[in-house]
Amino acid sequence: MFGLALKMLFGDTAKYLMLVFGIFFATFLILQQLSIFCGLMRWTTATLKNVNAPIYIVDPQVTQVNETSPMRDTDVARVRSVSSVRWAMPLFTGIQRVKLDSGAFKIIQLVGIDSASLAGAPKTIVSGNLSDLRLPNTVVIDELAVKFLSSDPKKPIGVGDTFEINDIEARVVGVCKAMRSFTGGPYVWTTYERALQYAPPQRKMLSAVIAAPADGVSPEAAASEIEKQTGLRAYVNDEFDLKTLLRAYVNNEFDLSKPRDFNTTTVFWFVKNTSIPISFGTTVIVGLIVGIAISCQTFYAFLLDNLKYLGALKAMGMSNFRLSIMLIIQSMTVGIIGFGIGLLATAGFTFTAIKQGAPFFMPTFIPFAVFGAIQLICLFAAALGIIRLSLYEPAAVFRT
């Protein structure tokens, strides 16, 4: 039965290829759009990945990491006074303007960290020395800045080169790896005191306080204790859970008033307050509709062409159940082949997109979820054929 079903499927080459193409197109479109959406959402949390600290303490009105509400310098000491905190350091983040040697202006994401501990410094230094950041007028740039801040494309900026941040000299002492910002600008690290000199002065300059829990205390418990004793908002810096986020968004259960992961809160803010999910969601729905339309129409035409053969098998005593199993085998085979080709095409697109600096991130559960959706499409197409076949009278074979 299995072999007969596949022979019938592969025998009609034109319709078989049309079925595979419809599934391939739907798979590629859905995977590609979902992965770019997840990549964009990860970019919104780039500061949390690049300034890796267990706990972020911010103003109570702040609900996402790219939004800054200046705090008082004394808030650092208030956080340090909490018994569940092992250490707490000041942090400055903000978008600043850079002037290159050519006279051109660029935008960067400036990060100011504590000069003594260097808490919040980049993890991976490609060239240079992180400790040199304590020298006068020095900065560490990421790999994007090497291209972004170069006046001459043939001569990338590197260790020892200089540029100006708000008319103050900045000398590069290191190059690091960092995640790209949602705004598209590169990350530049310096000390907290020097960042206050680079940035336009205002009454309050502290962007956030980064901290770590005391030994034996979980980050969640420390964050709750900080909020109780200081009145500030404390977030845990952990990887966001896309499945939990989508469930909370659909059920409207996401409560921003509760302490939670800063990554998830940031992503949810962009999901709720921008049209990004609507744009990508529309494309995903179009992919599903196209897949259903092409698959159902083509598979139904394939069934009509082979109806007389299936009717003959029915007339010879094959039950409707076994014939239905044959149709399901055919549809699921097309689904597996089309999904495999679509996944392979997505992998090729991923390689090219990442190389060009495009946002692309595919959580593990997405391919499995898309595979399940594709198989449901194929089963729906098979169901239409099963209904038509169950109504077919075997005696009609002998009348034609």
BATOR-816367 format. One record per residue (C-alpha): residue in three letters; x, y, z; residue number from 1. Coordinates in Angstrom, 2 decimals. Each point is the difference from the previous one (the first is absolute). Last residue first. Example, Ala and Ser with C-alpha at 12.3 -4.5 7.8 and 13.67 -1.06 7.14 Angstrom:
<fivexs>
residuo:SER&u:13.67&v:-1.06&w:7.14&num:2
residuo:ALA&u:-1.37&v:-3.44&w:0.66&num:1
</fivexs>
This chain:
<fivexs>
residuo:THR&u:-16.70&v:5.00&w:-17.99&num:400
residuo:ARG&u:-2.83&v:-2.12&w:1.42&num:399
residuo:PHE&u:2.37&v:-2.57&w:1.51&num:398
residuo:VAL&u:1.74&v:2.52&w:2.20&num:397
residuo:ALA&u:-3.32&v:1.53&w:1.05&num:396
residuo:ALA&u:-0.77&v:-3.29&w:1.79&num:395
residuo:PRO&u:2.50&v:1.01&w:2.68&num:394
residuo:GLU&u:-2.26&v:2.91&w:1.10&num:393
residuo:TYR&u:2.02&v:3.00&w:1.16&num:392
residuo:LEU&u:-1.32&v:1.67&w:3.15&num:391
residuo:SER&u:2.84&v:-1.36&w:2.15&num:390
residuo:LEU&u:2.50&v:1.19&w:-2.64&num:389
residuo:ARG&u:-1.20&v:3.61&w:0.12&num:388
residuo:ILE&u:0.13&v:0.08&w:3.81&num:387
residuo:ILE&u:3.45&v:-1.62&w:0.00&num:386
residuo:GLY&u:1.26&v:2.54&w:-2.54&num:385
residuo:LEU&u:-1.13&v:2.92&w:2.14&num:384
residuo:ALA&u:1.60&v:-1.67&w:3.02&num:383
residuo:ALA&u:3.29&v:-0.38&w:-1.89&num:382
residuo:ALA&u:0.17&v:3.76&w:-0.53&num:381
residuo:PHE&u:-0.69&v:0.52&w:3.70&num:380
residuo:LEU&u:2.68&v:-2.57&w:0.83&num:379
residuo:CYS&u:2.49&v:1.91&w:-2.17&num:378
residuo:ILE&u:-0.81&v:3.30&w:1.72&num:377
residuo:LEU&u:0.30&v:-1.71&w:3.39&num:376
residuo:GLN&u:3.38&v:-1.37&w:-1.08&num:375
residuo:ILE&u:1.15&v:3.50&w:-0.85&num:374
residuo:ALA&u:-1.14&v:1.33&w:3.39&num:373
residuo:GLY&u:1.86&v:-2.79&w:1.82&num:372
residuo:PHE&u:3.16&v:0.70&w:-2.00&num:371
residuo:VAL&u:-0.38&v:3.70&w:0.86&num:370
residuo:ALA&u:-0.18&v:-0.80&w:3.72&num:369
residuo:PHE&u:3.00&v:-2.33&w:-0.23&num:368
residuo:PRO&u:2.02&v:2.60&w:-1.93&num:367
residuo:ILE&u:-0.98&v:2.67&w:2.59&num:366
residuo:PHE&u:0.82&v:-2.03&w:3.16&num:365
residuo:THR&u:3.75&v:0.49&w:-0.23&num:364
residuo:PRO&u:-0.09&v:3.79&w:-0.14&num:363
residuo:MET&u:1.01&v:1.43&w:-3.39&num:362
residuo:PHE&u:1.88&v:3.30&w:0.05&num:361
residuo:PHE&u:0.67&v:2.29&w:-2.95&num:360
residuo:PRO&u:0.62&v:3.72&w:0.05&num:359
residuo:ALA&u:1.91&v:1.05&w:-3.15&num:358
residuo:GLY&u:3.75&v:0.64&w:0.18&num:357
residuo:GLN&u:0.82&v:-0.99&w:-3.59&num:356
residuo:LYS&u:1.63&v:-3.24&w:1.14&num:355
residuo:ILE&u:-3.02&v:-0.69&w:2.17&num:354
residuo:ALA&u:-2.30&v:0.33&w:-3.02&num:353
residuo:THR&u:2.14&v:-2.19&w:-2.29&num:352
residuo:PHE&u:0.27&v:-2.86&w:2.49&num:351
residuo:THR&u:-3.65&v:0.31&w:0.96&num:350
residuo:PHE&u:-1.13&v:-0.08&w:-3.63&num:349
residuo:GLY&u:1.83&v:-3.28&w:-0.47&num:348
residuo:ALA&u:-1.61&v:-1.39&w:3.18&num:347
residuo:THR&u:-3.41&v:1.21&w:-1.22&num:346
residuo:ALA&u:0.52&v:-1.85&w:-3.30&num:345
residuo:LEU&u:0.80&v:-3.19&w:1.94&num:344
residuo:LEU&u:-3.10&v:0.45&w:2.16&num:343
residuo:GLY&u:-2.12&v:0.49&w:-3.11&num:342
residuo:ILE&u:1.45&v:-3.10&w:-1.65&num:341
residuo:GLY&u:-0.68&v:-2.06&w:3.11&num:340
residuo:PHE&u:-3.51&v:1.43&w:0.37&num:339
residuo:GLY&u:-0.85&v:-0.90&w:-3.60&num:338
residuo:ILE&u:1.30&v:-3.55&w:0.42&num:337
residuo:ILE&u:-1.76&v:-0.56&w:3.33&num:336
residuo:GLY&u:-3.28&v:1.54&w:-1.20&num:335
residuo:VAL&u:0.00&v:-1.94&w:-3.27&num:334
residuo:THR&u:0.47&v:-3.20&w:1.96&num:333
residuo:MET&u:-2.77&v:1.09&w:2.38&num:332
residuo:SER&u:-2.43&v:0.45&w:-2.89&num:331
residuo:GLN&u:0.81&v:-3.35&w:-1.62&num:330
residuo:ILE&u:-0.13&v:-1.93&w:3.27&num:329
residuo:ILE&u:-3.32&v:1.66&w:0.88&num:328
residuo:LEU&u:-1.43&v:-0.98&w:-3.38&num:327
residuo:MET&u:1.12&v:-3.61&w:0.45&num:326
residuo:ILE&u:-1.44&v:-0.06&w:3.55&num:325
residuo:SER&u:-3.32&v:1.15&w:-1.45&num:324
residuo:LEU&u:0.08&v:-2.89&w:-2.46&num:323
residuo:ARG&u:0.62&v:-2.37&w:2.91&num:322
residuo:PHE&u:-2.95&v:1.45&w:1.94&num:321
residuo:ASN&u:-2.30&v:0.04&w:-3.02&num:320
residuo:SER&u:0.48&v:-3.75&w:-0.27&num:319
residuo:MET&u:1.67&v:-1.80&w:-2.89&num:318
residuo:GLY&u:-2.42&v:-2.52&w:-1.45&num:317
residuo:MET&u:0.68&v:-0.12&w:-3.73&num:316
residuo:ALA&u:-2.51&v:2.82&w:-0.56&num:315
residuo:LYS&u:1.98&v:2.23&w:2.36&num:314
residuo:LEU&u:3.19&v:-0.72&w:-1.92&num:313
residuo:ALA&u:-1.86&v:0.87&w:-3.20&num:312
residuo:GLY&u:-1.27&v:3.20&w:1.59&num:311
residuo:LEU&u:3.56&v:0.94&w:0.93&num:310
residuo:TYR&u:0.99&v:-0.51&w:-3.61&num:309
residuo:LYS&u:-3.01&v:1.98&w:-1.25&num:308
residuo:LEU&u:0.69&v:2.78&w:2.47&num:307
residuo:ASN&u:3.57&v:0.49&w:-1.15&num:306
residuo:ASP&u:-0.56&v:3.19&w:-1.97&num:305
residuo:LEU&u:-2.57&v:1.18&w:2.54&num:304
residuo:LEU&u:2.47&v:-0.63&w:2.84&num:303
residuo:PHE&u:2.76&v:2.03&w:-1.68&num:302
residuo:ALA&u:-2.46&v:2.85&w:-0.51&num:301
residuo:TYR&u:-0.83&v:-0.15&w:3.71&num:300
residuo:PHE&u:3.71&v:-0.04&w:0.85&num:299
residuo:THR&u:0.58&v:3.05&w:-2.19&num:298
residuo:GLN&u:-2.85&v:2.02&w:1.48&num:297
residuo:CYS&u:0.72&v:-0.98&w:3.58&num:296
residuo:SER&u:3.75&v:0.56&w:-0.24&num:295
residuo:ILE&u:-0.16&v:3.29&w:-1.89&num:294
residuo:ALA&u:-2.71&v:1.54&w:2.20&num:293
residuo:ILE&u:1.34&v:-1.32&w:3.33&num:292
residuo:GLY&u:3.57&v:1.10&w:-0.71&num:291
residuo:VAL&u:-1.14&v:3.39&w:-1.26&num:290
residuo:ILE&u:-2.16&v:0.49&w:3.09&num:289
residuo:LEU&u:2.82&v:-1.03&w:2.34&num:288
residuo:GLY&u:2.49&v:2.30&w:-1.70&num:287
residuo:VAL&u:-2.51&v:2.86&w:0.11&num:286
residuo:ILE&u:-0.40&v:-0.62&w:3.73&num:285
residuo:VAL&u:3.77&v:0.22&w:0.45&num:284
residuo:THR&u:0.10&v:3.24&w:-1.99&num:283
residuo:THR&u:-2.75&v:1.52&w:2.14&num:282
residuo:GLY&u:1.81&v:-1.05&w:3.17&num:281
residuo:PHE&u:3.17&v:1.78&w:-1.16&num:280
residuo:SER&u:-1.76&v:3.32&w:-0.43&num:279
residuo:ILE&u:-2.28&v:-0.40&w:3.02&num:278
residuo:PRO&u:2.94&v:-1.03&w:2.20&num:277
residuo:ILE&u:2.00&v:3.13&w:-1.02&num:276
residuo:SER&u:-2.88&v:2.47&w:0.41&num:275
residuo:THR&u:1.43&v:1.43&w:3.21&num:274
residuo:ASN&u:-1.27&v:0.44&w:3.57&num:273
residuo:LYS&u:-0.95&v:-3.53&w:1.08&num:272
residuo:VAL&u:2.76&v:-2.01&w:-1.69&num:271
residuo:PHE&u:2.60&v:2.67&w:0.77&num:270
residuo:TRP&u:-0.97&v:0.06&w:3.69&num:269
residuo:PHE&u:-0.15&v:-3.80&w:0.05&num:268
residuo:VAL&u:3.60&v:-0.19&w:-1.18&num:267
residuo:THR&u:1.15&v:2.33&w:2.76&num:266
residuo:THR&u:-1.95&v:-1.84&w:2.70&num:265
residuo:THR&u:1.35&v:-3.34&w:-1.19&num:264
residuo:ASN&u:3.59&v:1.23&w:0.09&num:263
residuo:PHE&u:-0.45&v:1.79&w:3.35&num:262
residuo:ASP&u:-1.14&v:-3.22&w:1.71&num:261
residuo:ARG&u:-2.69&v:0.59&w:2.58&num:260
residuo:PRO&u:-1.15&v:2.22&w:2.86&num:259
residuo:LYS&u:-3.78&v:0.53&w:-0.27&num:258
residuo:SER&u:-1.58&v:3.24&w:-1.21&num:257
residuo:LEU&u:0.50&v:-0.97&w:-3.64&num:256
residuo:ASP&u:-2.76&v:-2.61&w:0.24&num:255
residuo:PHE&u:-0.18&v:-2.21&w:-3.09&num:254
residuo:GLU&u:-3.28&v:-1.88&w:0.10&num:253
residuo:ASN&u:-1.55&v:1.25&w:-3.25&num:252
residuo:ASN&u:-0.75&v:-3.62&w:-0.99&num:251
residuo:VAL&u:1.67&v:0.37&w:-3.41&num:250
residuo:TYR&u:2.88&v:2.07&w:1.39&num:249
residuo:ALA&u:0.56&v:-2.30&w:3.00&num:248
residuo:ARG&u:0.15&v:-3.05&w:-2.25&num:247
residuo:LEU&u:2.32&v:1.76&w:-2.43&num:246
residuo:LEU&u:2.36&v:1.03&w:2.81&num:245
residuo:THR&u:0.02&v:-3.44&w:1.60&num:244
residuo:LYS&u:0.91&v:-1.58&w:-3.34&num:243
residuo:LEU&u:2.64&v:2.64&w:-0.70&num:242
residuo:ASP&u:1.82&v:-0.50&w:3.30&num:241
residuo:PHE&u:2.38&v:2.92&w:0.54&num:240
residuo:GLU&u:3.60&v:-0.69&w:0.99&num:239
residuo:ASP&u:0.68&v:1.32&w:3.51&num:238
residuo:ASN&u:0.92&v:3.35&w:1.51&num:237
residuo:VAL&u:-2.19&v:0.28&w:3.11&num:236
residuo:TYR&u:-1.73&v:3.34&w:0.41&num:235
residuo:ALA&u:-0.08&v:2.36&w:2.98&num:234
residuo:ARG&u:-2.34&v:3.02&w:0.01&num:233
residuo:LEU&u:0.86&v:2.51&w:2.74&num:232
residuo:GLY&u:-1.90&v:0.37&w:3.26&num:231
residuo:THR&u:3.26&v:-0.48&w:1.91&num:230
residuo:GLN&u:-0.73&v:-2.64&w:2.66&num:229
residuo:LYS&u:-2.84&v:-1.95&w:-1.60&num:228
residuo:GLU&u:1.36&v:0.25&w:-3.55&num:227
residuo:ILE&u:3.45&v:-1.16&w:1.06&num:226
residuo:GLU&u:-1.50&v:-2.97&w:1.88&num:225
residuo:SER&u:-1.97&v:-1.08&w:-3.08&num:224
residuo:ALA&u:3.12&v:0.23&w:-2.16&num:223
residuo:ALA&u:2.02&v:-2.03&w:2.52&num:222
residuo:ALA&u:-2.65&v:-2.73&w:0.03&num:221
residuo:GLU&u:-0.07&v:-0.15&w:-3.81&num:220
residuo:PRO&u:3.80&v:0.00&w:-0.25&num:219
residuo:SER&u:0.15&v:-3.00&w:2.34&num:218
residuo:VAL&u:1.79&v:0.37&w:3.33&num:217
residuo:GLY&u:2.61&v:-2.54&w:1.14&num:216
residuo:ASP&u:2.88&v:2.40&w:-0.46&num:215
residuo:ALA&u:-1.22&v:3.57&w:-0.29&num:214
residuo:PRO&u:-1.83&v:1.08&w:-3.14&num:213
residuo:ALA&u:1.74&v:2.01&w:-2.73&num:212
residuo:ALA&u:-0.58&v:3.62&w:-0.95&num:211
residuo:ILE&u:-0.33&v:2.45&w:-2.86&num:210
residuo:VAL&u:-1.30&v:3.48&w:0.80&num:209
residuo:ALA&u:-1.66&v:1.94&w:-2.78&num:208
residuo:SER&u:0.13&v:3.16&w:-2.11&num:207
residuo:LEU&u:1.84&v:2.28&w:2.46&num:206
residuo:MET&u:0.24&v:3.52&w:-1.46&num:205
residuo:LYS&u:-2.27&v:2.22&w:2.14&num:204
residuo:ARG&u:0.31&v:3.81&w:-0.25&num:203
residuo:GLN&u:1.05&v:0.06&w:-3.65&num:202
residuo:PRO&u:3.27&v:0.15&w:-1.88&num:201
residuo:PRO&u:0.26&v:-1.04&w:-3.68&num:200
residuo:ALA&u:1.78&v:-3.36&w:-0.11&num:199
residuo:TYR&u:3.76&v:-0.34&w:-0.50&num:198
residuo:GLN&u:0.84&v:1.25&w:3.50&num:197
residuo:LEU&u:-2.57&v:-2.27&w:1.66&num:196
residuo:ALA&u:1.41&v:-2.87&w:-2.05&num:195
residuo:ARG&u:3.43&v:0.79&w:1.43&num:194
residuo:GLU&u:-1.22&v:-0.50&w:3.56&num:193
residuo:TYR&u:-1.75&v:-3.28&w:-0.92&num:192
residuo:THR&u:3.03&v:-1.43&w:-1.78&num:191
residuo:THR&u:-0.14&v:-0.66&w:-3.73&num:190
residuo:TRP&u:-1.77&v:-2.46&w:-2.27&num:189
residuo:VAL&u:-1.16&v:0.64&w:-3.59&num:188
residuo:TYR&u:-2.82&v:-2.02&w:-1.56&num:187
residuo:PRO&u:-0.80&v:0.32&w:-3.71&num:186
residuo:GLY&u:-3.15&v:1.63&w:-1.42&num:185
residuo:GLY&u:-2.84&v:-1.94&w:-1.64&num:184
residuo:THR&u:-2.76&v:1.28&w:2.29&num:183
residuo:PHE&u:-0.81&v:-3.58&w:1.04&num:182
residuo:SER&u:3.64&v:-0.33&w:1.11&num:181
residuo:ARG&u:2.34&v:-2.64&w:-1.38&num:180
residuo:MET&u:1.29&v:-2.63&w:2.39&num:179
residuo:ALA&u:3.57&v:0.49&w:1.14&num:178
residuo:LYS&u:3.50&v:-1.28&w:-0.72&num:177
residuo:CYS&u:2.83&v:2.24&w:1.15&num:176
residuo:VAL&u:2.63&v:2.45&w:-1.29&num:175
residuo:GLY&u:2.39&v:1.69&w:2.41&num:174
residuo:VAL&u:1.99&v:3.13&w:0.82&num:173
residuo:VAL&u:-1.78&v:2.46&w:-2.32&num:172
residuo:ARG&u:0.69&v:3.64&w:0.82&num:171
residuo:ALA&u:-2.96&v:2.34&w:0.57&num:170
residuo:GLU&u:0.51&v:3.76&w:-0.36&num:169
residuo:ILE&u:-2.76&v:2.34&w:1.14&num:168
residuo:ASP&u:-2.03&v:1.95&w:-2.61&num:167
residuo:ASN&u:-3.28&v:-1.80&w:0.83&num:166
residuo:ILE&u:1.76&v:-3.36&w:-0.35&num:165
residuo:GLU&u:3.09&v:0.49&w:-2.18&num:164
residuo:PHE&u:2.10&v:-2.61&w:-1.81&num:163
residuo:THR&u:3.35&v:-1.66&w:0.64&num:162
residuo:ASP&u:2.07&v:-2.92&w:-1.23&num:161
residuo:GLY&u:2.36&v:-1.93&w:2.31&num:160
residuo:VAL&u:-1.86&v:-3.31&w:-0.22&num:159
residuo:GLY&u:-2.05&v:-0.19&w:-3.20&num:158
residuo:ILE&u:-1.91&v:1.95&w:-2.65&num:157
residuo:PRO&u:-0.28&v:-1.73&w:-3.33&num:156
residuo:LYS&u:2.29&v:1.18&w:-2.82&num:155
residuo:LYS&u:-1.45&v:-0.93&w:-3.39&num:154
residuo:PRO&u:-3.42&v:1.30&w:1.04&num:153
residuo:ASP&u:1.59&v:3.43&w:0.74&num:152
residuo:SER&u:-1.72&v:2.11&w:2.67&num:151
residuo:SER&u:-0.52&v:-3.07&w:2.16&num:150
residuo:LEU&u:-2.64&v:0.36&w:2.72&num:149
residuo:PHE&u:-2.50&v:-2.54&w:-1.37&num:148
residuo:LYS&u:2.54&v:-2.56&w:-1.14&num:147
residuo:VAL&u:1.89&v:-0.42&w:3.27&num:146
residuo:ALA&u:-3.16&v:1.10&w:1.83&num:145
residuo:LEU&u:-1.69&v:-3.27&w:-0.99&num:144
residuo:GLU&u:2.83&v:-1.91&w:1.66&num:143
residuo:ASP&u:-0.65&v:1.65&w:3.39&num:142
residuo:ILE&u:1.83&v:2.99&w:1.43&num:141
residuo:VAL&u:2.03&v:0.43&w:3.18&num:140
residuo:VAL&u:0.64&v:3.59&w:1.08&num:139
residuo:THR&u:2.81&v:2.18&w:1.34&num:138
residuo:ASN&u:0.17&v:3.69&w:0.96&num:137
residuo:PRO&u:2.43&v:-0.49&w:2.91&num:136
residuo:LEU&u:1.07&v:-3.58&w:0.89&num:135
residuo:ARG&u:-2.42&v:-2.23&w:1.95&num:134
residuo:LEU&u:-1.14&v:-1.64&w:-3.23&num:133
residuo:ASP&u:3.52&v:-1.39&w:-0.26&num:132
residuo:SER&u:-1.24&v:-2.85&w:2.22&num:131
residuo:LEU&u:-2.00&v:-1.36&w:-2.96&num:130
residuo:ASN&u:3.11&v:-0.63&w:-2.08&num:129
residuo:GLY&u:0.21&v:0.11&w:-3.78&num:128
residuo:SER&u:-1.49&v:-2.40&w:-2.52&num:127
residuo:VAL&u:-2.99&v:-2.33&w:-0.18&num:126
residuo:ILE&u:-1.21&v:0.56&w:3.58&num:125
residuo:THR&u:-2.85&v:-2.36&w:0.93&num:124
residuo:LYS&u:-2.17&v:0.63&w:3.06&num:123
residuo:PRO&u:-0.72&v:3.70&w:-0.41&num:122
residuo:ALA&u:0.21&v:2.07&w:3.20&num:121
residuo:GLY&u:-3.03&v:0.19&w:2.31&num:120
residuo:ALA&u:2.06&v:0.01&w:3.18&num:119
residuo:LEU&u:3.34&v:1.70&w:-0.75&num:118
residuo:SER&u:0.78&v:-0.38&w:3.75&num:117
residuo:ALA&u:1.86&v:3.27&w:0.53&num:116
residuo:SER&u:-1.17&v:2.05&w:-2.99&num:115
residuo:ASP&u:-3.73&v:-0.69&w:0.45&num:114
residuo:ILE&u:-1.70&v:-0.13&w:-3.40&num:113
residuo:GLY&u:-1.08&v:2.58&w:-2.59&num:112
residuo:VAL&u:-1.70&v:-1.29&w:-3.15&num:111
residuo:LEU&u:-0.38&v:2.19&w:-3.10&num:110
residuo:GLN&u:-2.31&v:-1.24&w:-2.79&num:109
residuo:ILE&u:1.35&v:1.68&w:-3.12&num:108
residuo:ILE&u:-1.26&v:2.42&w:-2.67&num:107
residuo:LYS&u:2.21&v:1.24&w:-2.83&num:106
residuo:PHE&u:1.21&v:3.40&w:-1.21&num:105
residuo:ALA&u:2.29&v:0.62&w:-2.97&num:104
residuo:GLY&u:2.96&v:2.38&w:0.28&num:103
residuo:SER&u:2.41&v:-2.41&w:-1.71&num:102
residuo:ASP&u:1.79&v:-0.57&w:3.32&num:101
residuo:LEU&u:-3.30&v:-1.25&w:1.44&num:100
residuo:LYS&u:-2.43&v:1.85&w:2.27&num:99
residuo:VAL&u:-2.11&v:-2.13&w:2.34&num:98
residuo:ARG&u:-3.48&v:0.81&w:1.31&num:97
residuo:GLN&u:-1.36&v:-1.69&w:3.11&num:96
residuo:ILE&u:-2.76&v:-2.47&w:0.81&num:95
residuo:GLY&u:-0.16&v:-0.83&w:3.69&num:94
residuo:THR&u:1.06&v:-2.40&w:2.69&num:93
residuo:PHE&u:1.57&v:0.78&w:3.36&num:92
residuo:LEU&u:0.45&v:-2.64&w:2.67&num:91
residuo:PRO&u:0.80&v:0.25&w:3.70&num:90
residuo:MET&u:1.15&v:-3.07&w:1.96&num:89
residuo:ALA&u:-1.58&v:-2.31&w:2.59&num:88
residuo:TRP&u:1.66&v:-2.92&w:1.78&num:87
residuo:ARG&u:-1.05&v:-3.01&w:2.09&num:86
residuo:VAL&u:-3.64&v:1.08&w:0.43&num:85
residuo:SER&u:-2.26&v:-1.96&w:2.41&num:84
residuo:SER&u:0.82&v:2.36&w:2.90&num:83
residuo:VAL&u:-1.25&v:3.11&w:-1.80&num:82
residuo:SER&u:2.36&v:2.92&w:0.78&num:81
residuo:ARG&u:1.61&v:-0.26&w:-3.44&num:80
residuo:VAL&u:-3.33&v:0.91&w:-1.60&num:79
residuo:ARG&u:-0.23&v:3.19&w:2.05&num:78
residuo:ALA&u:3.64&v:0.84&w:-0.78&num:77
residuo:VAL&u:-0.70&v:-0.19&w:-3.73&num:76
residuo:ASP&u:-3.19&v:2.03&w:0.43&num:75
residuo:THR&u:2.14&v:2.88&w:1.31&num:74
residuo:ASP&u:0.99&v:0.83&w:-3.58&num:73
residuo:ARG&u:-3.62&v:0.99&w:-0.68&num:72
residuo:MET&u:-1.83&v:-1.64&w:-2.89&num:71
residuo:PRO&u:-0.46&v:0.92&w:-3.64&num:70
residuo:SER&u:-2.95&v:-1.62&w:-1.86&num:69
residuo:THR&u:1.26&v:-2.15&w:-2.84&num:68
residuo:GLU&u:-2.06&v:-1.96&w:-2.51&num:67
residuo:ASN&u:2.03&v:-2.52&w:-2.00&num:66
residuo:VAL&u:-0.19&v:-2.47&w:2.90&num:65
residuo:GLN&u:-3.77&v:-0.24&w:0.14&num:64
residuo:THR&u:-2.63&v:0.83&w:2.65&num:63
residuo:VAL&u:1.53&v:3.07&w:1.69&num:62
residuo:GLN&u:-2.45&v:1.87&w:2.29&num:61
residuo:PRO&u:1.46&v:-1.43&w:3.21&num:60
residuo:ASP&u:3.48&v:1.39&w:-0.86&num:59
residuo:VAL&u:2.53&v:-2.73&w:-0.63&num:58
residuo:ILE&u:1.74&v:-2.89&w:1.75&num:57
residuo:TYR&u:1.40&v:-2.68&w:-2.29&num:56
residuo:ILE&u:0.95&v:-3.39&w:1.49&num:55
residuo:PRO&u:2.27&v:-2.84&w:-1.18&num:54
residuo:ALA&u:2.33&v:2.26&w:-2.05&num:53
residuo:ASN&u:1.11&v:-0.53&w:-3.60&num:52
residuo:VAL&u:0.38&v:3.36&w:-1.66&num:51
residuo:ASN&u:0.07&v:-1.38&w:-3.56&num:50
residuo:LYS&u:-2.96&v:-2.35&w:0.40&num:49
residuo:LEU&u:-2.12&v:2.51&w:1.95&num:48
residuo:THR&u:0.93&v:2.76&w:-2.44&num:47
residuo:ALA&u:-1.03&v:-2.22&w:-2.94&num:46
residuo:THR&u:-3.54&v:-0.50&w:1.33&num:45
residuo:THR&u:-1.75&v:1.66&w:-2.96&num:44
residuo:TRP&u:2.31&v:-1.98&w:-2.29&num:43
residuo:ARG&u:-1.56&v:-3.21&w:1.33&num:42
residuo:MET&u:-3.42&v:1.23&w:-1.19&num:41
residuo:LEU&u:1.41&v:0.67&w:-3.45&num:40
residuo:GLY&u:1.42&v:-3.51&w:-0.18&num:39
residuo:CYS&u:-3.29&v:-1.54&w:1.15&num:38
residuo:PHE&u:-1.81&v:1.88&w:-2.79&num:37
residuo:ILE&u:2.66&v:-1.05&w:-2.51&num:36
residuo:SER&u:-0.45&v:-3.63&w:1.06&num:35
residuo:LEU&u:-3.79&v:0.16&w:-0.20&num:34
residuo:GLN&u:0.14&v:1.54&w:-3.49&num:33
residuo:GLN&u:2.49&v:-2.53&w:-1.37&num:32
residuo:LEU&u:-1.71&v:-3.02&w:1.53&num:31
residuo:ILE&u:-3.45&v:1.01&w:-1.28&num:30
residuo:LEU&u:1.10&v:0.95&w:-3.51&num:29
residuo:PHE&u:2.26&v:-3.03&w:-0.43&num:28
residuo:THR&u:-2.64&v:-2.44&w:1.20&num:27
residuo:ALA&u:-2.80&v:1.50&w:-2.12&num:26
residuo:PHE&u:2.16&v:0.00&w:-3.13&num:25
residuo:PHE&u:1.22&v:-3.56&w:0.58&num:24
residuo:ILE&u:-3.54&v:-1.28&w:0.62&num:23
residuo:GLY&u:-1.25&v:1.57&w:-3.23&num:22
residuo:PHE&u:3.07&v:-1.17&w:-1.94&num:21
residuo:VAL&u:-0.42&v:-3.59&w:1.24&num:20
residuo:LEU&u:-3.61&v:-0.05&w:-1.16&num:19
residuo:MET&u:0.91&v:1.44&w:-3.40&num:18
residuo:LEU&u:2.80&v:-2.55&w:-0.35&num:17
residuo:TYR&u:-2.45&v:-2.84&w:0.66&num:16
residuo:LYS&u:-2.56&v:1.53&w:-2.36&num:15
residuo:ALA&u:2.48&v:0.04&w:-2.88&num:14
residuo:THR&u:1.61&v:-3.34&w:0.79&num:13
residuo:ASP&u:-3.19&v:-2.11&w:0.10&num:12
residuo:GLY&u:1.75&v:-3.32&w:0.56&num:11
residuo:PHE&u:1.64&v:1.19&w:3.20&num:10
residuo:LEU&u:-3.30&v:-0.05&w:1.89&num:9
residuo:MET&u:-1.41&v:-3.19&w:-1.53&num:8
residuo:LYS&u:3.27&v:-1.80&w:0.63&num:7
residuo:LEU&u:0.05&v:1.37&w:3.57&num:6
residuo:ALA&u:-3.48&v:-1.37&w:0.77&num:5
residuo:LEU&u:0.86&v:-3.37&w:-1.53&num:4
residuo:GLY&u:3.12&v:-0.27&w:2.12&num:3
residuo:PHE&u:-1.90&v:0.71&w:3.22&num:2
residuo:MET&u:-2.81&v:-2.41&w:-0.91&num:1
</fivexs>
